């Protein structure tokens, strides 16, 4: 991307959570303003890059697990910038015919993601906001690829902690859960209030675009977001404790879970 020292679009002037996450993962799709904000987060939470990698590793383990349970269609909400080991890449190692729709509210993210999958007829990218379920779920591209008469998986990975309490995350989750058929799965990760520094980190995210104050929540609050679903083993656990495969980065900064609609 253009550095902030060169002329660029308006979005190059305001930190963006997806581009900050890309920076934490070692990516190059970020601006100087994103790196400055990310460095500020890192001063408060020095382990943040490790947490970002742990979150990405959880996503990959969870997607593979769900694919092994027979799921071959995924709706990834708040997908962030493309990186290695995306949902469609991981799922297709198990289910080669997997179809995926990625959704994000940031036009830069959408443009990059569309470029990544431009020749992939089993994958689509839409611009939509997790906080506005109706147009997201009604989007023609969603229904062109995903069959809501068959089980699917919806991912909310590191996105719901950017939904404020006033915006009703539990109610939003209920609308998504009501829209998917029995046998469907939900993959979720969320910032943990038990990591006290997450509270300070939230102050930095308030300076970013897309109305994204980070709201860390307790294990009980995260569990409540999955109300009406069966939470699969090992339950709601820290990032490194969800079906580890060895070598996981140990952190208690985030809660994770995979659940199924009966």
Buried (B, 14 or more C-beta within 10 A) or exposed (E): BEEBEEEBEEBBEBBBBBBBBBBBBEBEBBBBBBBBBBEBBBEBBEBBBBBBBBBBBBBBBBBBBBBEBEBBBBBBBBBBBBBEEBBBBBBBBBBEEBBBBBBBBBEBBBEBBBEBBEEEEBBBBBBBBBBEBEEBBEBEEBEEBBEBEBBBBBBBBBBBBBBBEEBEBBEBBBBBBEBBEEBBBBBBBBBBBBBEBBBEBBEBBEBBBBEBBBBBBEBEBBBBBBEEBEBBEEBBBBBBBBBBEEEBBEBBBBBBBBBBBE
